């Protein structure tokens, strides 16, 4: 993305072998402007020297100023190692002007050789960059790159910081302070860290990537602009340093309201590709001047550089979620479902162990003006739980919770041996005043059908009072992909499920299953056709949708060779859903995109949720058993494919 234009004066600051402490490098600058003066703080590295019992380079923090924001002079040493908690180096300052003083946060090194517990945050307060008024150790845990918002929000001071930077996955988090002293209160931080996941802004797209706070947040008319470092393939020699940005709500900065998926800046120029550490563009400062955004960054851990972007254009790109979604859809093959252009809409968040590996196979329901999505999430030990997200338009995610809403509780879904286990592949049905959720309960040996329910009012208000689950299929029989029809037929509940390779339908007087009272085998509704492409297995996708022509049922078929999952549809008789009125004779949807072809299991599109809204079917699916996508199709077009 050609967003930033580099300054022709780059590098704007370079190491100087004639100046002590900054002979080897000057980089990662942060700039703040007051009146007509630009104040820069930057990290400086000396040549190797004997220092604190070792022969090595030492990092300190220097100050410089400027009238134009480009040519900085009057360089002087401002922060140097002086305390037990920063005795081995002071790195990467972030400076914010607030309450008529400058708050400077920096990385403080207390151990050598460097270890994660010894890499923390320190703080300095000054009113004039001449005298240090206060100096404090801040976090009692591994952290870097803390920066203060330039104004209070709802009466509180707010900071953004990177936590567990050296014990990945790193997490970008927010902290709110009632008073200044809390910023260096050990008791405050200990309590804050005990609730760490509630403070995270999830930004990691893959467990092999890395993130770090970049510049202090910048206020715009659209929201708080947060620019940060995103490093792809961090744990491999082929790591790629990029600069990315998000837009946060002005009143609720924990809420992401805009995001750009492509790097705004990445190493291209010689001074970024070659230096003490090759191939780095690291954002560390930003400010707005006359509708232009100036980004100050470190290049190759050697020099200070500047790039400028058109603020209006950047904000427009960030706010893509406000555009009409009809122009954000790319067509699938033939006359089938059309994918949302910004798929996947839900991906693993490596910051949270419970969904670090995969997020996929979502259920969906429309209620109270929202699309509610319950997705399967897999943790580092391959345990599956359910997460929650919602959308007003059915495609762009407006809310996503930080904690699972449903976890394994019963013995039949708890892990009995290493490997996959837990609660898998939910399907949700509204039945009177309750939502019934059927899912696959897996103990590591046999997948079985289980269900739970919750009052609609509790669900809408996020009171997760799920009833204790019941398992309804017998032990030692592979049965899964189940759902409940949203109304009784001839006074009976109708349950669809996949017994081994075929879709079955059962009619039950009640749902009071238990020991020796299992869902019994019935004749198959749809089963594999040996001579056709759908020759291996299939299962129901989402609960069937009622139309005036019949129950619209989506189902997946799997073919050999290739084990490719494809989606078709059938129409079932309204008063007798055992009877198939019509079926499509070719897929409506099949793997095409990289996120559907490559993942934990290749070549999979696996829907568990379908919603009819404004004569359009929104289908929610798992891509390659790793991410969630959404696609839509007009109901009338689906019925035409069925010959209606």
VEXDREN-2710 file (C-alpha; in Angstrom, 1 decimal):
% VEXDREN-2710
k/r/px/py/pz
1/UNK/0.0/0.0/0.0
2/UNK/1.6/3.3/-1.2
3/UNK/0.5/5.3/1.8
4/UNK/3.7/7.0/3.2
5/UNK/6.2/9.0/1.2
6/UNK/9.7/8.9/2.6
7/UNK/11.5/12.2/3.2
8/UNK/14.1/13.0/0.7
9/UNK/16.3/14.0/3.6
10/UNK/16.3/10.5/5.1
11/UNK/18.0/9.5/7.2
12/UNK/17.3/12.6/9.2
13/UNK/19.7/11.6/11.9
14/UNK/22.6/9.2/11.7
15/UNK/25.3/7.9/14.1
16/UNK/28.3/10.0/14.7
17/UNK/31.6/8.4/15.6
18/UNK/32.7/11.8/17.1
19/UNK/29.9/11.9/19.6
20/UNK/30.2/9.8/22.7
21/UNK/27.3/7.3/23.4
22/UNK/25.9/7.5/19.8
23/UNK/28.8/6.2/17.7
24/UNK/27.1/3.0/16.7
25/UNK/23.5/3.9/16.1
26/UNK/20.7/6.5/16.6
27/UNK/17.2/5.2/16.0
28/UNK/13.6/4.7/17.1
29/UNK/12.8/8.4/17.5
30/UNK/9.7/9.8/19.1
31/UNK/8.7/13.4/18.5
32/UNK/6.3/15.8/20.3
33/UNK/5.6/19.4/19.3
34/UNK/4.7/22.3/21.5
35/UNK/4.3/25.8/20.2
36/UNK/6.9/26.0/17.3
37/UNK/9.3/23.6/18.7
38/UNK/9.8/19.9/17.8
39/UNK/11.3/17.8/20.6
40/UNK/12.8/14.5/19.7
41/UNK/13.9/11.7/22.0
42/UNK/15.8/8.8/20.4
43/UNK/17.7/5.7/21.4
44/UNK/21.5/5.9/21.0
45/UNK/24.0/3.1/21.0
46/UNK/27.7/3.4/21.8
47/UNK/30.5/1.4/20.4
48/UNK/31.5/-1.6/22.5
49/UNK/33.1/-0.6/25.8
50/UNK/33.7/-1.9/29.3
51/UNK/30.5/-1.3/31.1
52/UNK/29.1/-2.9/34.3
53/UNK/31.5/-5.9/34.1
54/UNK/31.0/-6.6/30.4
55/UNK/32.4/-5.5/27.1
56/UNK/29.5/-4.4/25.0
57/UNK/27.6/-1.5/23.4
58/UNK/25.3/0.5/25.7
59/UNK/21.9/2.1/25.0
60/UNK/21.0/5.6/26.3
61/UNK/18.3/8.2/25.4
62/UNK/19.2/11.4/23.7
63/UNK/17.3/14.7/23.1
64/UNK/17.4/16.9/20.1
65/UNK/15.1/19.7/18.8
66/UNK/14.0/21.3/15.5
67/UNK/12.0/24.1/14.0
68/UNK/10.8/22.1/11.0
69/UNK/10.5/18.6/12.2
70/UNK/13.3/17.4/9.9
71/UNK/16.6/19.0/10.8
72/UNK/17.3/18.2/14.5
73/UNK/20.2/19.8/16.4
74/UNK/21.3/20.5/19.9
75/UNK/21.7/16.8/20.7
76/UNK/22.4/15.9/24.3
77/UNK/22.3/12.9/26.5
78/UNK/19.1/13.0/28.5
79/UNK/18.4/9.6/30.1
80/UNK/21.2/7.2/31.0
81/UNK/21.4/4.0/33.2
82/UNK/21.5/5.1/36.8
83/UNK/19.3/2.7/38.8
84/UNK/19.2/-1.0/39.6
85/UNK/16.2/-1.4/37.4
86/UNK/17.8/0.2/34.3
87/UNK/21.5/-0.2/35.0
88/UNK/22.2/-2.2/31.7
89/UNK/20.5/0.2/29.3
90/UNK/17.7/2.6/28.4
91/UNK/16.0/2.1/25.1
92/UNK/13.2/3.2/22.8
93/UNK/11.5/6.3/24.4
94/UNK/7.9/7.3/23.8
95/UNK/7.0/10.9/24.9
96/UNK/3.6/12.5/25.4
97/UNK/2.7/16.0/26.5
98/UNK/-0.1/16.0/29.1
99/UNK/-0.9/18.0/32.2
100/UNK/1.7/20.7/31.3
101/UNK/4.6/18.1/31.5
102/UNK/6.2/15.5/29.3
103/UNK/5.8/11.8/30.2
104/UNK/8.6/9.7/28.8
105/UNK/8.4/5.9/29.0
106/UNK/11.3/3.7/27.9
107/UNK/12.5/0.1/28.0
108/UNK/14.6/-0.4/31.1
109/UNK/17.2/-3.2/31.2
110/UNK/18.0/-4.6/34.6
111/UNK/19.9/-7.8/33.8
112/UNK/22.8/-8.8/31.5
113/UNK/22.9/-11.0/29.6
114/UNK/19.4/-9.8/28.8
115/UNK/16.5/-11.9/30.1
116/UNK/12.7/-11.4/29.8
117/UNK/12.1/-10.7/33.5
118/UNK/14.8/-8.0/33.4
119/UNK/13.2/-6.2/30.4
120/UNK/10.6/-3.8/31.7
121/UNK/9.4/-0.2/31.5
122/UNK/10.7/2.9/33.2
123/UNK/9.3/6.4/33.3
124/UNK/10.7/9.9/33.4
125/UNK/8.8/13.2/33.8
126/UNK/10.2/16.6/32.7
127/UNK/8.8/20.0/32.1
128/UNK/11.5/21.4/29.9
129/UNK/13.8/18.6/28.7
130/UNK/16.5/20.2/30.9
131/UNK/15.7/18.7/34.3
132/UNK/14.3/15.3/35.2
133/UNK/11.5/16.0/37.8
134/UNK/10.7/12.3/38.5
135/UNK/12.0/8.9/37.6
136/UNK/10.2/5.6/38.3
137/UNK/10.3/1.9/37.5
138/UNK/6.9/1.0/36.1
139/UNK/5.9/-2.6/35.3
140/UNK/7.0/-5.5/37.5
141/UNK/6.6/-7.9/34.5
142/UNK/8.2/-8.2/31.1
143/UNK/7.1/-5.4/28.9
144/UNK/8.2/-2.7/26.4
145/UNK/7.0/0.3/24.4
146/UNK/4.6/2.1/26.7
147/UNK/3.0/5.4/25.6
148/UNK/0.4/7.7/27.1
149/UNK/-2.6/9.1/25.2
150/UNK/-2.2/12.9/24.9
151/UNK/-5.5/13.6/26.8
152/UNK/-7.6/12.0/29.4
153/UNK/-10.5/9.8/28.4
154/UNK/-13.5/9.8/30.7
155/UNK/-11.4/11.5/33.3
156/UNK/-8.7/8.9/33.3
157/UNK/-5.1/8.8/32.0
158/UNK/-4.7/6.0/29.5
159/UNK/-1.6/4.2/28.3
160/UNK/-0.9/1.6/25.6
161/UNK/1.9/-0.9/26.1
162/UNK/3.3/-4.2/24.9
163/UNK/3.2/-7.0/27.4
164/UNK/5.2/-10.3/27.3
165/UNK/7.3/-8.9/24.5
166/UNK/10.1/-11.4/25.2
167/UNK/7.9/-14.3/26.2
168/UNK/5.6/-14.5/23.1
169/UNK/2.9/-14.2/22.2
170/UNK/3.3/-10.4/22.8
171/UNK/0.1/-8.5/23.6
172/UNK/-0.8/-4.9/22.9
173/UNK/-2.8/-3.7/25.9
174/UNK/-4.5/-0.7/27.4
175/UNK/-4.2/0.6/31.0
176/UNK/-6.4/3.2/32.7
177/UNK/-5.3/5.3/35.6
178/UNK/-7.4/7.3/38.1
179/UNK/-4.3/9.2/39.2
180/UNK/-0.8/9.6/38.0
181/UNK/0.8/7.6/40.8
182/UNK/-1.0/4.4/39.6
183/UNK/1.3/4.4/36.6
184/UNK/4.2/3.2/38.8
185/UNK/2.3/1.5/41.5
186/UNK/3.3/-2.2/41.8
187/UNK/0.0/-3.2/43.4
188/UNK/-1.9/-1.6/40.5
189/UNK/0.2/-3.5/38.0
190/UNK/0.0/-6.8/39.8
191/UNK/-3.8/-6.6/39.8
192/UNK/-3.8/-5.4/36.2
193/UNK/-1.6/-8.3/35.1
194/UNK/-3.8/-10.9/36.9
195/UNK/-6.6/-9.8/34.5
196/UNK/-4.3/-9.4/31.5
197/UNK/-6.6/-10.8/28.8
198/UNK/-9.3/-8.2/29.6
199/UNK/-6.8/-5.4/28.6
200/UNK/-5.7/-6.8/25.2
201/UNK/-6.4/-5.3/21.8
202/UNK/-6.1/-8.4/19.7
203/UNK/-4.0/-7.8/16.6
204/UNK/-1.9/-10.9/16.0
205/UNK/-3.0/-12.8/12.9
206/UNK/-0.7/-15.8/13.3
207/UNK/1.2/-17.4/16.2
208/UNK/4.4/-17.1/14.3
209/UNK/4.1/-13.3/14.1
210/UNK/5.1/-10.6/16.6
211/UNK/3.7/-7.1/17.5
212/UNK/4.9/-4.1/19.4
213/UNK/3.4/-0.7/20.2
214/UNK/4.9/1.9/17.8
215/UNK/4.1/5.6/18.2
216/UNK/2.0/7.2/21.0
217/UNK/-1.6/7.4/19.9
218/UNK/-2.6/10.3/17.7
219/UNK/-6.1/11.9/18.0
220/UNK/-8.0/12.4/14.7
221/UNK/-11.6/13.4/14.1
222/UNK/-12.4/9.8/13.3
223/UNK/-10.7/8.2/16.3
224/UNK/-7.4/7.4/17.9
225/UNK/-4.8/6.4/15.4
226/UNK/-2.5/3.7/16.7
227/UNK/0.5/2.9/14.6
228/UNK/2.4/-0.3/15.5
229/UNK/5.1/-2.7/14.4
230/UNK/3.8/-6.0/12.9
231/UNK/6.5/-8.6/12.2
232/UNK/5.6/-11.5/10.0
233/UNK/7.4/-14.9/10.5
234/UNK/9.2/-13.5/13.5
235/UNK/10.6/-16.8/14.6
236/UNK/12.2/-17.5/11.2
237/UNK/15.2/-16.0/9.3
238/UNK/12.6/-14.7/6.8
239/UNK/11.0/-12.2/9.2
240/UNK/9.3/-9.2/7.6
241/UNK/9.1/-5.9/9.6
242/UNK/6.0/-3.9/8.6
243/UNK/4.2/-0.8/9.9
244/UNK/0.5/-1.2/10.4
245/UNK/-2.3/0.9/11.9
246/UNK/-5.7/0.7/13.6
247/UNK/-8.3/3.3/14.5
248/UNK/-9.7/3.2/18.0
249/UNK/-13.0/4.7/19.3
250/UNK/-12.4/8.2/20.8
251/UNK/-14.7/7.4/23.8
252/UNK/-13.9/3.7/24.1
253/UNK/-10.3/3.2/23.0
254/UNK/-10.5/-0.6/23.6
255/UNK/-12.8/-0.7/20.6
256/UNK/-11.2/-1.1/17.1
257/UNK/-13.3/0.8/14.6
258/UNK/-10.9/0.6/11.6
259/UNK/-8.0/-1.5/10.4
260/UNK/-5.8/-1.9/7.4
261/UNK/-4.6/-5.4/6.7
262/UNK/-1.7/-4.4/4.4
263/UNK/1.6/-2.8/5.7
264/UNK/1.7/0.9/5.4
265/UNK/5.5/0.8/5.3
266/UNK/8.1/-1.9/5.0
267/UNK/11.9/-2.1/4.4
268/UNK/12.7/-1.1/0.8
269/UNK/15.4/1.6/0.8
270/UNK/19.1/0.8/1.4
271/UNK/19.1/2.6/4.7
272/UNK/16.3/0.3/5.8
273/UNK/17.7/-2.9/4.3
274/UNK/21.3/-2.5/5.6
275/UNK/22.5/-1.6/9.0
276/UNK/23.2/-3.0/12.5
277/UNK/20.0/-5.2/12.1
278/UNK/19.0/-5.5/8.4
279/UNK/15.5/-5.0/7.1
280/UNK/13.8/-3.0/9.8
281/UNK/11.3/-0.1/9.6
282/UNK/10.2/0.4/13.2
283/UNK/7.5/3.1/13.9
284/UNK/8.2/5.0/17.1
285/UNK/6.7/8.5/16.8
286/UNK/3.9/10.3/14.9
287/UNK/2.3/13.7/14.8
288/UNK/-0.2/15.6/12.7
289/UNK/0.7/18.8/10.8
290/UNK/-1.7/20.5/8.4
291/UNK/-3.6/17.3/7.4
292/UNK/-0.4/15.4/7.0
293/UNK/0.7/12.6/9.3
294/UNK/4.4/12.5/10.0
295/UNK/5.8/9.1/11.0
296/UNK/9.2/8.9/12.6
297/UNK/10.8/5.5/12.5
298/UNK/14.0/3.6/13.1
299/UNK/15.7/2.1/10.0
300/UNK/17.8/-1.1/10.3
301/UNK/18.4/-0.2/14.0
302/UNK/20.9/2.4/12.8
303/UNK/19.3/5.7/11.8
304/UNK/16.3/8.0/12.4
305/UNK/13.9/8.5/9.4
306/UNK/10.7/10.3/8.5
307/UNK/7.8/9.4/6.2
308/UNK/4.7/11.5/5.5
309/UNK/1.1/10.4/4.6
310/UNK/-2.1/12.2/3.6
311/UNK/-4.2/11.9/6.8
312/UNK/-7.5/12.1/5.0
313/UNK/-6.6/9.2/2.7
314/UNK/-5.2/7.1/5.5
315/UNK/-8.4/7.6/7.6
316/UNK/-10.6/6.7/4.6
317/UNK/-8.6/3.5/4.1
318/UNK/-8.9/2.7/7.8
319/UNK/-12.6/3.3/7.9
320/UNK/-13.5/0.8/5.2
321/UNK/-16.0/-0.8/7.5
322/UNK/-18.2/2.2/7.2
323/UNK/-18.7/1.7/3.4
324/UNK/-21.6/0.0/1.9
325/UNK/-20.9/-3.7/1.8
326/UNK/-22.4/-4.3/-1.5
327/UNK/-19.2/-3.2/-3.2
328/UNK/-17.1/-5.4/-0.9
329/UNK/-18.0/-8.7/-2.3
330/UNK/-16.1/-10.9/-4.8
331/UNK/-17.9/-13.5/-6.7
332/UNK/-17.6/-17.2/-6.2
333/UNK/-17.7/-19.6/-9.1
334/UNK/-20.8/-19.8/-11.3
335/UNK/-24.0/-18.5/-9.8
336/UNK/-23.2/-19.4/-6.3
337/UNK/-22.4/-17.7/-3.0
338/UNK/-20.3/-14.5/-3.1
339/UNK/-17.6/-14.1/-0.5
340/UNK/-17.1/-11.0/1.6
341/UNK/-14.1/-9.2/0.2
342/UNK/-12.5/-8.8/3.6
343/UNK/-12.7/-12.5/4.6
344/UNK/-11.7/-14.0/6.9
345/UNK/-13.9/-12.1/9.3
346/UNK/-12.6/-14.0/12.4
347/UNK/-9.1/-15.4/12.7
348/UNK/-7.1/-16.8/15.7
349/UNK/-5.9/-14.4/18.2
350/UNK/-2.6/-15.8/19.5
351/UNK/-2.7/-13.4/22.4
352/UNK/-5.4/-15.6/23.9
353/UNK/-4.4/-19.3/24.5
354/UNK/-8.1/-20.5/24.3
355/UNK/-8.2/-19.4/20.6
356/UNK/-4.6/-19.3/19.6
357/UNK/-4.6/-22.1/17.1
358/UNK/-7.9/-21.9/15.2
359/UNK/-11.3/-20.1/15.1
360/UNK/-13.7/-21.8/12.7
361/UNK/-17.0/-23.6/12.0
362/UNK/-19.4/-20.9/13.3
363/UNK/-23.1/-21.0/14.2
364/UNK/-25.1/-17.9/13.5
365/UNK/-28.5/-16.4/14.3
366/UNK/-30.2/-13.0/13.7
367/UNK/-31.8/-11.5/16.8
368/UNK/-32.4/-8.0/18.2
369/UNK/-31.0/-6.3/15.1
370/UNK/-27.7/-8.2/15.0
371/UNK/-26.1/-11.2/13.6
372/UNK/-24.8/-13.3/16.5
373/UNK/-21.9/-15.7/15.7
374/UNK/-20.7/-18.5/17.9
375/UNK/-17.5/-20.0/16.6
376/UNK/-15.4/-22.9/17.6
377/UNK/-12.0/-21.9/19.0
378/UNK/-9.0/-24.2/19.6
379/UNK/-6.3/-23.7/22.2
380/UNK/-2.7/-24.6/22.3
381/UNK/-3.5/-28.0/23.7
382/UNK/-6.2/-28.7/21.0
383/UNK/-9.1/-28.1/23.4
384/UNK/-12.2/-26.7/21.6
385/UNK/-14.5/-24.1/23.2
386/UNK/-16.9/-21.5/21.8
387/UNK/-16.3/-17.8/21.3
388/UNK/-18.7/-15.0/20.4
389/UNK/-18.8/-12.2/17.9
390/UNK/-21.6/-10.0/16.4
391/UNK/-22.2/-7.9/13.4
392/UNK/-24.9/-5.3/12.5
393/UNK/-24.5/-5.8/8.7
394/UNK/-23.7/-9.6/8.7
395/UNK/-20.2/-9.2/7.4
396/UNK/-18.1/-6.7/9.4
397/UNK/-17.5/-7.8/12.9
398/UNK/-18.5/-5.0/15.4
399/UNK/-17.9/-6.9/18.6
400/UNK/-15.8/-9.9/19.7
401/UNK/-15.5/-11.1/23.3
402/UNK/-12.2/-11.7/24.9
403/UNK/-13.3/-14.9/26.7
404/UNK/-15.1/-18.0/25.6
405/UNK/-18.8/-18.2/26.3
406/UNK/-19.0/-22.0/26.5
407/UNK/-16.4/-24.5/27.7
408/UNK/-16.4/-28.3/28.3
409/UNK/-18.2/-29.1/31.5
410/UNK/-19.3/-32.8/31.2
411/UNK/-17.2/-35.9/31.3
412/UNK/-18.2/-36.8/27.7
413/UNK/-16.5/-33.7/26.4
414/UNK/-13.4/-33.5/28.6
415/UNK/-10.0/-34.6/27.3
416/UNK/-9.1/-38.2/28.1
417/UNK/-5.9/-38.3/26.1
418/UNK/-3.7/-35.8/24.2
419/UNK/-5.1/-34.4/21.0
420/UNK/-8.4/-32.8/20.0
421/UNK/-11.2/-32.7/22.5
422/UNK/-14.0/-30.4/23.8
423/UNK/-17.0/-28.7/22.3
424/UNK/-17.0/-28.6/18.5
425/UNK/-19.0/-27.3/15.5
426/UNK/-22.1/-25.6/17.1
427/UNK/-25.5/-25.2/15.4
428/UNK/-28.0/-22.8/17.0
429/UNK/-31.8/-22.8/16.7
430/UNK/-34.3/-20.4/18.2
431/UNK/-37.2/-22.4/19.6
432/UNK/-39.9/-20.3/21.3
433/UNK/-38.0/-18.3/24.0
434/UNK/-34.8/-20.3/24.0
435/UNK/-31.8/-20.9/21.8
436/UNK/-30.9/-24.5/21.5
437/UNK/-27.3/-25.2/20.6
438/UNK/-26.4/-28.7/19.3
439/UNK/-22.7/-29.5/19.0
440/UNK/-20.2/-32.3/18.8
441/UNK/-18.9/-33.4/22.2
442/UNK/-15.5/-35.1/21.9
443/UNK/-13.5/-36.7/24.7
444/UNK/-10.6/-37.7/22.4
445/UNK/-12.2/-41.1/21.6
446/UNK/-15.7/-40.9/20.1
447/UNK/-17.5/-37.8/18.8
448/UNK/-21.1/-37.6/20.1
449/UNK/-24.0/-35.2/19.7
450/UNK/-24.8/-33.0/22.7
451/UNK/-27.0/-30.0/23.3
452/UNK/-27.6/-27.2/25.7
453/UNK/-30.0/-24.2/25.7
454/UNK/-30.2/-20.7/27.0
455/UNK/-33.0/-18.1/27.3
456/UNK/-33.1/-15.6/24.4
457/UNK/-33.1/-12.7/26.9
458/UNK/-30.0/-14.1/28.7
459/UNK/-28.2/-14.6/25.4
460/UNK/-28.9/-11.1/24.1
461/UNK/-27.7/-9.6/27.3
462/UNK/-24.6/-11.9/27.5
463/UNK/-25.6/-13.7/30.6
464/UNK/-24.2/-17.0/29.6
465/UNK/-26.6/-19.2/31.7
466/UNK/-26.3/-22.2/29.5
467/UNK/-28.1/-25.3/30.8
468/UNK/-26.0/-28.2/31.7
469/UNK/-25.4/-30.2/28.5
470/UNK/-27.0/-33.5/27.6
471/UNK/-25.4/-36.1/25.4
472/UNK/-28.0/-37.7/23.1
473/UNK/-26.1/-40.3/21.0
474/UNK/-24.7/-43.6/22.3
475/UNK/-21.1/-44.2/23.3
476/UNK/-18.7/-45.7/20.8
477/UNK/-20.7/-44.6/17.7
478/UNK/-19.4/-41.7/15.6
479/UNK/-22.2/-39.2/15.4
480/UNK/-22.0/-35.5/14.8
481/UNK/-23.1/-32.5/12.7
482/UNK/-26.4/-32.1/14.5
483/UNK/-29.1/-29.5/14.7
484/UNK/-32.7/-28.9/15.8
485/UNK/-35.5/-27.8/13.5
486/UNK/-37.0/-24.4/14.7
487/UNK/-40.5/-25.9/15.1
488/UNK/-42.2/-29.2/15.9
489/UNK/-43.6/-31.4/13.1
490/UNK/-46.8/-33.3/14.1
491/UNK/-46.0/-32.5/17.7
492/UNK/-42.5/-33.8/17.6
493/UNK/-39.0/-32.3/17.8
494/UNK/-37.0/-32.9/14.6
495/UNK/-33.3/-33.5/14.9
496/UNK/-30.8/-33.8/12.0
497/UNK/-27.4/-35.5/12.6
498/UNK/-24.7/-37.2/10.7
499/UNK/-24.3/-40.9/11.5
500/UNK/-21.0/-42.0/10.2
501/UNK/-21.2/-40.9/6.5
502/UNK/-24.9/-40.0/6.0
503/UNK/-27.4/-37.4/7.1
504/UNK/-30.2/-38.8/9.3
505/UNK/-33.4/-37.2/10.7
506/UNK/-35.1/-38.2/13.9
507/UNK/-38.6/-37.3/15.3
508/UNK/-38.6/-37.2/19.1
509/UNK/-41.4/-36.7/21.6
510/UNK/-39.1/-34.8/23.9
511/UNK/-35.4/-33.9/24.4
512/UNK/-35.0/-35.8/27.7
513/UNK/-32.2/-38.0/26.6
514/UNK/-30.0/-39.8/29.1
515/UNK/-28.5/-43.2/30.0
516/UNK/-30.0/-45.9/27.8
517/UNK/-32.2/-43.4/26.1
518/UNK/-30.2/-42.4/23.0
519/UNK/-31.0/-41.0/19.6
520/UNK/-31.6/-44.2/17.7
521/UNK/-30.6/-44.8/14.1
522/UNK/-33.1/-43.9/11.4
523/UNK/-33.0/-44.3/7.6
524/UNK/-30.6/-41.9/5.9
525/UNK/-32.0/-38.7/4.5
526/UNK/-29.1/-38.2/2.1
527/UNK/-26.1/-40.5/1.7
528/UNK/-23.0/-40.7/-0.5
529/UNK/-23.3/-41.6/-4.2
530/UNK/-20.5/-44.0/-5.1
531/UNK/-20.3/-43.1/-8.8
532/UNK/-20.4/-39.3/-8.3
533/UNK/-18.0/-36.7/-6.9
534/UNK/-19.8/-36.8/-3.5
535/UNK/-18.7/-40.3/-2.8
536/UNK/-17.3/-40.2/0.7
537/UNK/-19.4/-38.5/3.4
538/UNK/-21.5/-35.4/4.1
539/UNK/-23.4/-33.7/6.8
540/UNK/-25.9/-30.9/7.4
541/UNK/-24.5/-27.4/7.5
542/UNK/-26.9/-25.2/9.4
543/UNK/-30.4/-25.6/10.8
544/UNK/-32.8/-25.7/7.9
545/UNK/-34.5/-22.4/7.0
546/UNK/-38.3/-22.2/6.5
547/UNK/-39.5/-20.9/3.1
548/UNK/-43.0/-21.1/1.6
549/UNK/-41.6/-23.8/-0.8
550/UNK/-40.1/-26.0/1.9
551/UNK/-37.3/-26.3/4.4
552/UNK/-34.1/-25.0/2.8
553/UNK/-31.2/-27.2/4.0
554/UNK/-27.5/-26.7/3.2
555/UNK/-25.2/-29.6/3.5
556/UNK/-21.6/-30.4/2.8
557/UNK/-20.3/-33.2/0.6
558/UNK/-16.8/-34.6/0.6
559/UNK/-15.2/-36.2/-2.4
560/UNK/-12.4/-38.7/-3.0
561/UNK/-9.7/-38.2/-4.2
562/UNK/-8.7/-34.9/-2.5
563/UNK/-11.1/-34.9/0.5
564/UNK/-12.5/-31.6/-0.8
565/UNK/-15.5/-30.1/1.1
566/UNK/-18.2/-28.5/-1.1
567/UNK/-21.6/-27.1/-0.2
568/UNK/-24.9/-27.9/-1.8
569/UNK/-28.6/-27.3/-0.9
570/UNK/-31.8/-29.4/-0.7
571/UNK/-35.5/-28.5/-0.2
572/UNK/-37.4/-30.6/2.3
573/UNK/-41.2/-30.9/2.5
574/UNK/-42.6/-28.5/5.1
575/UNK/-44.9/-31.0/6.9
576/UNK/-42.6/-34.0/6.3
577/UNK/-38.9/-33.0/6.4
578/UNK/-38.0/-36.6/5.7
579/UNK/-39.0/-36.0/2.1
580/UNK/-36.5/-34.3/-0.2
581/UNK/-38.3/-32.2/-2.8
582/UNK/-35.2/-31.0/-4.7
583/UNK/-31.4/-31.0/-4.6
584/UNK/-28.8/-29.0/-6.4
585/UNK/-26.7/-31.1/-8.8
586/UNK/-23.5/-29.0/-8.5
587/UNK/-21.8/-27.1/-5.7
588/UNK/-23.0/-23.7/-4.6
589/UNK/-19.7/-23.1/-2.8
590/UNK/-16.3/-24.8/-2.7
591/UNK/-12.7/-24.0/-1.6
592/UNK/-11.1/-21.3/-3.8
593/UNK/-9.3/-18.8/-1.6
594/UNK/-6.0/-19.4/0.1
595/UNK/-7.6/-19.3/3.5
596/UNK/-9.9/-22.1/2.4
597/UNK/-7.2/-24.2/0.8
598/UNK/-4.5/-23.9/3.4
599/UNK/-4.9/-24.3/7.1
600/UNK/-5.1/-27.1/9.7
601/UNK/-7.0/-29.2/7.1
602/UNK/-6.7/-28.2/3.5
603/UNK/-9.6/-27.7/1.0
604/UNK/-12.4/-27.1/3.5
605/UNK/-15.4/-24.8/3.5
606/UNK/-17.6/-25.9/6.4
607/UNK/-20.7/-23.9/7.2
608/UNK/-22.5/-24.3/10.5
609/UNK/-24.6/-21.1/10.4
610/UNK/-27.0/-19.7/7.8
611/UNK/-29.3/-16.7/8.2
612/UNK/-32.1/-15.4/6.0
613/UNK/-32.2/-11.6/6.1
614/UNK/-33.7/-9.3/3.6
615/UNK/-34.2/-12.1/1.0
616/UNK/-30.5/-12.9/1.2
617/UNK/-28.9/-16.0/2.7
618/UNK/-25.7/-15.2/4.8
619/UNK/-23.7/-18.4/5.2
620/UNK/-21.0/-18.6/7.9
621/UNK/-18.3/-21.1/7.4
622/UNK/-14.9/-22.4/8.6
623/UNK/-12.1/-22.1/6.1
624/UNK/-9.5/-24.9/6.2
625/UNK/-10.3/-25.5/9.8
626/UNK/-8.6/-22.3/10.9
627/UNK/-10.6/-19.1/10.1
628/UNK/-14.2/-17.9/9.7
629/UNK/-15.6/-16.5/6.5
630/UNK/-19.0/-15.3/5.3
631/UNK/-20.7/-15.4/1.9
632/UNK/-24.1/-14.4/0.7
633/UNK/-26.6/-15.3/-2.1
634/UNK/-30.1/-14.2/-3.0
635/UNK/-32.7/-16.6/-1.8
636/UNK/-34.4/-16.5/-5.2
637/UNK/-31.2/-17.5/-6.9
638/UNK/-30.8/-20.5/-4.6
639/UNK/-34.4/-21.5/-5.3
640/UNK/-33.7/-21.3/-9.0
641/UNK/-30.8/-23.6/-8.6
642/UNK/-33.2/-26.0/-6.9
643/UNK/-35.6/-25.7/-9.9
644/UNK/-38.2/-23.7/-8.0
END
